[in-house]
Amino acid sequence: AWRTAMNETEPPVAIQNWLWRAVNCVAALYFAAAAYVQLNDPDPVVWVPLYAAPSLLCVAVVVRPETAMSILWNTLSLVHVTVCALGALYVGMMGYRKGSLSPLEAEEGREFAGLLLVVLWLSLCTARSRWHGCIGTSENNTIGNCLNIAKAALELVICRFSI
């Protein structure tokens, strides 16, 4: 049961799908908590939807994983990723001008890191839906590649801009 045509050590698709649902459940809870915390922010009208949208998109993946392959889900994800990427660019430029992009010290740094996290997570979800669940394959190691990108981005934010 644990053998596949591609790789004998790769877990079956059912386990990959269960794992993907569990990870999306954790992401949905994280983004929901981030949206809730933003209620105390001076501008919650901006930040609550920016975190609530990925939470709802993750809930859709948890309930029905094939939803991530729909045109509606991909369109919503693409629009949200675009808005968050532009927001990260704007916040990053503002933080750079002030000389404060460290997420540990400055508000702009935390906002930048949050927007970057949304962009990376929704990009990962979109990429996985397009590759139809190639989590463990050597050809398309989607999670590994995205984690490497996230790690590099966080190192850039924390190390480079905290000097």
NORGI-V357676 format. One record per residue. N is the residue number from 1. RES is the residue in one small letter. BURIAL is # if it has 24 or more other ideal C-beta (glycine too) atoms within 12 Angstrom, else .. Layout:
BEGIN
<<N:RES:BURIAL> <N:RES:BURIAL>>
END
This chain:
BEGIN
<<1:a:.> <2:w:.> <3:r:.> <4:t:.> <5:a:.> <6:m:.> <7:n:.> <8:e:.> <9:t:.> <10:e:.> <11:p:.> <12:p:.> <13:v:.> <14:a:.> <15:i:.> <16:q:#> <17:n:#> <18:w:.> <19:l:.> <20:w:#> <21:r:#> <22:a:.> <23:v:#> <24:n:#> <25:c:.> <26:v:.> <27:a:#> <28:a:#> <29:l:.> <30:y:#> <31:f:#> <32:a:#> <33:a:.> <34:a:#> <35:a:#> <36:y:.> <37:v:.> <38:q:#> <39:l:.> <40:n:.> <41:d:.> <42:p:.> <43:d:.> <44:p:.> <45:v:.> <46:v:.> <47:w:#> <48:v:#> <49:p:#> <50:l:#> <51:y:#> <52:a:#> <53:a:#> <54:p:#> <55:s:#> <56:l:#> <57:l:#> <58:c:#> <59:v:#> <60:a:#> <61:v:#> <62:v:#> <63:v:.> <64:r:.> <65:p:#> <66:e:.> <67:t:#> <68:a:#> <69:m:.> <70:s:.> <71:i:.> <72:l:.> <73:w:#> <74:n:#> <75:t:.> <76:l:#> <77:s:#> <78:l:#> <79:v:.> <80:h:#> <81:v:#> <82:t:.> <83:v:.> <84:c:#> <85:a:#> <86:l:.> <87:g:#> <88:a:#> <89:l:.> <90:y:.> <91:v:#> <92:g:#> <93:m:.> <94:m:.> <95:g:#> <96:y:.> <97:r:.> <98:k:.> <99:g:.> <100:s:#> <101:l:#> <102:s:#> <103:p:#> <104:l:.> <105:e:.> <106:a:#> <107:e:.> <108:e:#> <109:g:#> <110:r:#> <111:e:#> <112:f:#> <113:a:#> <114:g:#> <115:l:#> <116:l:#> <117:l:#> <118:v:#> <119:v:#> <120:l:#> <121:w:#> <122:l:#> <123:s:#> <124:l:#> <125:c:#> <126:t:#> <127:a:#> <128:r:#> <129:s:#> <130:r:.> <131:w:#> <132:h:.> <133:g:#> <134:c:#> <135:i:#> <136:g:#> <137:t:#> <138:s:.> <139:e:.> <140:n:.> <141:n:.> <142:t:#> <143:i:#> <144:g:.> <145:n:.> <146:c:#> <147:l:.> <148:n:.> <149:i:.> <150:a:.> <151:k:.> <152:a:.> <153:a:#> <154:l:#> <155:e:.> <156:l:.> <157:v:#> <158:i:.> <159:c:.> <160:r:.> <161:f:#> <162:s:.> <163:i:.>>
END
